[in-house]
Amino acid sequence: MHGQVESVTWVTPAMVRVVLGGDGLAGFAMPDSTDAYVNIAIPPDDAPYGPVFEPAEVRASYDAQWWPARRRYTVRAWDGARLTLDFVVHGDTGAAGRWASRAAVGDVLVLEGPGAGYRPDPAADWHLMVGDESALPAIAASLEAVPVGRPVVVRLVCDDAAHEVPLATPGDLDLRWLHRAGADDPATLLLRSLEELDAPVGRVHAFVHGEAEEIRGIRRHLLAERGLARADMSCSPYWRRTMTDEAWRSVKADFVAAMEADV
C-alpha cells in the first residue's frame, strides 16, 4: 500500500503534517480507534528499486543496506480518501522526520497497516491524556471522541508556546501545556503536574504515551499512588531520550518488560 503526498504543512516549528491520497490507498480500512497507526517504510537514498515497493520483497531480494527503515506513526485523520500523518522533526536525525521535512507534493510513501489499540471508553467518568509532541496526534484524535460534557484532563509538554497547537473536544476540557524552556527539570514536568492534580471523581480512562523514562514514572504514579487499574490505562514509551530510533527499537521490548514489572 502507498500514498502520494497531496500537501505538506508545518503545524509547529517541529511538527509537519503530510496528507496522502491516491489509488494506492484504496485498500485502507480505518479501525475504530483513535490511536490507529500505520507502519511506514522509507528507503535509503539511491535505493536500487522504485518508490513503490513491497517491504517484504525488498528484504528478500536486496542486501540489508538497501532495506527500508520501518517506523510506526499514528493516523491523525482519515476521510475515506486521504490519510493525514503528523511527524515530529528534530533536525536531520531519524529516517521518518528527515523524510517528512523534505516531503513534496507528488512524493510517494509506502505503508502497511493500519493497526489499532486505544479509544476513549464512553463509560468512564472522566478521561486523562498525558504526553509530549510524539503523542499529540493520538491525543488530538482522541479528544474528538470524548463524549459530550465528559471531563477530560490533558497535560502536554513541549519546548515552548510556539509548539502548542489548537485542540478541540466535545468534552469538558482541562488543558495545561508545560514548557521545557526555562524549566529546572524538564523531564519531570508531566509527573509533577499529575502529582499536583486534583482529579475528578470516578473511574478514569487514561492515555499516557511519550518519552520512555517520563512515561515510566507517570505509570508508576498512576498505578501505585492513584490506584488506577491496569485495564484503564493505555501506556506506551514512544522514544527514549539520548537514543537514536534504531537504538531504542533494539531495547524497547526489554524496557517495556521492566516497566511493567515496576507495579
C-alpha positions as CSV (number, residue, x, y, z in Angstrom):
1,M,0.0,0.0,0.0
2,H,1.2,3.5,-0.7
3,G,0.0,7.1,-0.7
4,Q,1.0,10.1,-2.8
5,V,1.8,13.4,-1.0
6,E,-1.0,15.9,-1.6
7,S,0.0,18.6,0.8
8,V,2.8,19.4,3.4
9,T,2.1,21.8,6.2
10,W,4.3,22.9,9.1
11,V,1.9,22.9,12.1
12,T,4.6,24.0,14.5
13,P,8.4,24.6,14.2
14,A,9.0,20.9,14.9
15,M,5.9,19.2,13.5
16,V,5.0,18.7,9.9
17,R,1.6,17.4,8.6
18,V,1.6,15.3,5.5
19,V,-1.6,14.5,3.7
20,L,-1.5,11.4,1.4
21,G,-4.0,10.4,-1.2
22,G,-4.3,8.4,-4.5
23,D,-5.3,5.0,-5.7
24,G,-2.6,3.3,-3.7
25,L,-4.7,3.8,-0.5
26,A,-7.8,2.1,-2.0
27,G,-7.4,-0.8,0.4
28,F,-7.0,1.3,3.6
29,A,-9.7,0.5,6.2
30,M,-9.7,2.7,9.3
31,P,-10.3,0.8,12.5
32,D,-12.5,2.0,15.3
33,S,-9.6,3.5,17.3
34,T,-8.2,7.0,17.9
35,D,-4.6,5.8,18.1
36,A,-4.7,3.8,14.9
37,Y,-1.3,3.6,13.3
38,V,0.5,2.7,10.1
39,N,4.0,1.3,9.6
40,I,5.8,3.4,7.1
41,A,8.7,2.2,5.0
42,I,11.4,4.7,4.0
43,P,14.0,3.5,1.5
44,P,17.6,4.7,1.8
45,D,18.9,7.4,-0.6
46,D,19.7,5.9,-4.0
47,A,17.8,2.7,-3.4
48,P,18.1,0.4,-6.4
49,Y,14.3,0.0,-6.6
50,G,11.4,2.3,-7.4
51,P,9.3,4.5,-5.0
52,V,6.5,1.9,-4.9
53,F,7.7,-1.4,-3.4
54,E,6.7,-4.3,-1.1
55,P,8.9,-4.1,2.0
56,A,9.0,-7.9,2.4
57,E,10.1,-8.3,-1.2
58,V,12.9,-5.8,-0.8
59,R,14.2,-7.5,2.4
60,A,14.1,-10.9,0.5
61,S,15.8,-9.5,-2.6
62,Y,18.4,-6.9,-1.5
63,D,21.3,-6.6,0.9
64,A,20.4,-5.1,4.3
65,Q,22.0,-1.8,3.4
66,W,19.0,-1.2,1.0
67,W,16.2,-2.3,3.3
68,P,13.7,0.5,4.1
69,A,13.6,2.0,7.6
70,R,10.3,1.0,9.3
71,R,8.6,3.4,11.6
72,R,5.2,3.5,13.3
73,Y,3.1,6.6,13.1
74,T,-0.4,7.5,14.5
75,V,-3.1,8.3,12.0
76,R,-4.2,11.8,12.7
77,A,-7.1,11.6,10.3
78,W,-8.7,9.5,7.5
79,D,-11.6,10.9,5.5
80,G,-12.1,7.9,3.3
81,A,-9.7,9.1,0.6
82,R,-6.9,11.0,2.3
83,L,-4.6,9.9,5.1
84,T,-3.1,12.6,7.4
85,L,0.1,11.9,9.4
86,D,1.9,14.3,11.7
87,F,5.7,14.0,12.0
88,V,7.8,15.4,14.8
89,V,11.0,16.7,13.3
90,H,14.2,17.3,15.3
91,G,16.8,18.5,12.9
92,D,18.1,16.0,10.3
93,T,18.1,12.9,12.5
94,G,15.8,10.0,12.2
95,A,14.6,8.5,8.9
96,A,10.9,9.5,9.2
97,G,11.5,13.0,10.4
98,R,14.1,13.6,7.7
99,W,11.7,12.3,5.0
100,A,8.8,14.4,6.3
101,S,10.9,17.6,6.4
102,R,11.8,17.1,2.8
103,A,8.5,15.8,1.5
104,A,6.9,17.5,-1.5
105,V,3.7,17.1,-3.4
106,G,3.9,14.0,-5.6
107,D,6.3,12.1,-3.4
108,V,5.3,8.5,-2.5
109,L,5.2,6.9,0.9
110,V,4.9,3.2,1.3
111,L,3.0,2.0,4.3
112,E,1.5,-1.1,6.0
113,G,-1.5,-1.4,8.3
114,P,-3.4,0.0,9.9
115,G,-3.3,-1.3,13.4
116,A,-5.2,-0.1,16.4
117,G,-5.4,0.0,20.2
118,Y,-6.9,2.8,22.3
119,R,-10.2,4.6,22.1
120,P,-11.7,6.7,25.0
121,D,-14.1,4.5,26.9
122,P,-17.5,6.2,26.8
123,A,-18.4,4.5,30.1
124,A,-15.5,6.2,32.0
125,D,-16.5,9.0,34.4
126,W,-13.5,11.1,33.1
127,H,-10.5,10.9,30.9
128,L,-6.8,11.6,31.4
129,M,-4.4,12.2,28.4
130,V,-0.7,12.8,29.0
131,G,2.2,13.1,26.6
132,D,4.6,15.1,24.6
133,E,4.8,16.1,20.9
134,S,5.0,12.4,19.8
135,A,1.7,11.7,21.5
136,L,-0.1,14.8,20.2
137,P,-1.6,13.2,17.0
138,A,-3.3,10.4,19.1
139,I,-4.4,12.8,21.8
140,A,-5.8,15.3,19.3
141,A,-7.8,12.5,17.6
142,S,-8.9,11.0,21.0
143,L,-10.2,14.3,22.3
144,E,-12.6,14.4,19.4
145,A,-14.1,11.1,20.5
146,V,-14.7,12.0,24.2
147,P,-18.5,12.1,25.0
148,V,-20.2,15.5,25.2
149,G,-19.6,17.2,28.5
150,R,-17.4,14.4,29.9
151,P,-14.4,15.8,32.0
152,V,-11.1,15.3,30.2
153,V,-7.8,16.3,31.7
154,V,-4.9,16.9,29.3
155,R,-1.3,17.5,30.2
156,L,1.1,18.1,27.4
157,V,4.8,19.0,27.4
158,C,6.5,20.9,24.5
159,D,9.5,23.2,24.1
160,D,7.6,26.5,24.3
161,A,4.4,28.3,23.3
162,A,5.4,28.2,19.6
163,H,5.0,24.4,19.7
164,E,1.4,24.4,21.1
165,V,-1.4,23.5,18.7
166,P,-5.2,24.1,19.0
167,L,-7.1,21.2,20.4
168,A,-10.9,20.7,20.3
169,T,-13.2,18.3,22.1
170,P,-16.9,17.9,22.9
171,G,-15.8,17.0,26.4
172,D,-15.2,19.4,29.3
173,L,-11.6,20.2,28.7
174,D,-9.0,20.9,31.4
175,L,-5.8,21.5,29.3
176,R,-2.4,22.6,30.5
177,W,0.7,23.0,28.4
178,L,4.0,22.6,30.1
179,H,7.1,24.2,28.6
180,R,10.6,22.7,28.7
181,A,12.2,26.1,28.1
182,G,13.2,27.6,31.4
183,A,12.2,24.6,33.5
184,D,14.6,23.4,36.2
185,D,14.0,19.8,35.3
186,P,12.0,19.4,32.0
187,A,11.9,15.6,32.3
188,T,9.7,15.8,35.4
189,L,7.2,18.4,34.3
190,L,4.5,15.9,33.4
191,L,4.9,13.8,36.5
192,R,4.8,16.9,38.8
193,S,1.7,18.2,37.1
194,L,-0.1,14.9,37.9
195,E,1.2,14.7,41.4
196,E,-0.5,18.2,41.9
197,L,-3.7,17.3,40.1
198,D,-7.0,17.5,42.0
199,A,-8.6,14.7,40.0
200,P,-12.3,14.5,39.1
201,V,-14.3,11.9,41.0
202,G,-15.0,8.5,39.5
203,R,-13.4,6.0,37.2
204,V,-10.8,7.3,34.8
205,H,-9.6,6.0,31.5
206,A,-6.0,7.2,30.9
207,F,-3.8,7.5,27.8
208,V,-0.1,8.0,28.7
209,H,2.4,8.0,25.8
210,G,5.7,9.7,25.2
211,E,9.3,9.6,26.3
212,A,10.2,6.3,27.9
213,E,11.6,7.4,31.3
214,E,8.9,10.1,31.8
215,I,6.1,7.6,30.9
216,R,7.6,5.0,33.3
217,G,7.5,7.4,36.2
218,I,3.9,8.5,35.4
219,R,2.7,4.9,35.0
220,R,4.2,4.1,38.5
221,H,2.5,7.2,40.0
222,L,-0.9,6.4,38.5
223,L,-0.9,2.7,39.4
224,A,0.8,2.8,42.8
225,E,-0.3,6.1,44.1
226,R,-3.6,6.9,42.3
227,G,-4.8,3.4,42.3
228,L,-5.7,3.1,38.6
229,A,-6.4,-0.3,37.2
230,R,-4.1,-1.5,34.6
231,A,-7.0,-2.2,32.3
232,D,-8.0,1.5,32.5
233,M,-4.7,2.8,31.1
234,S,-3.0,2.8,27.7
235,C,0.7,3.3,28.3
236,S,3.4,3.3,25.7
237,P,7.0,4.7,25.6
238,Y,7.3,6.0,22.0
239,W,11.0,7.1,22.3
240,R,13.9,7.4,24.7
241,R,16.0,10.5,25.4
242,T,19.6,10.2,24.3
243,M,18.8,7.2,22.0
244,T,18.5,7.1,18.2
245,D,15.5,5.5,16.7
246,E,17.4,2.3,15.9
247,A,19.0,2.0,19.3
248,W,15.6,2.5,21.0
249,R,14.0,-0.1,18.9
250,S,16.6,-2.6,19.8
251,V,16.0,-2.3,23.6
252,K,12.3,-1.3,23.7
253,A,10.9,-4.7,24.4
254,D,13.2,-5.2,27.4
255,F,12.4,-1.7,28.7
256,V,8.7,-2.3,28.5
257,A,9.0,-5.6,30.3
258,A,11.0,-3.9,33.1
259,M,8.4,-1.0,33.2
260,E,5.5,-3.4,33.5
261,A,7.3,-5.2,36.4
262,D,7.5,-2.0,38.4
263,V,3.9,-2.2,39.6
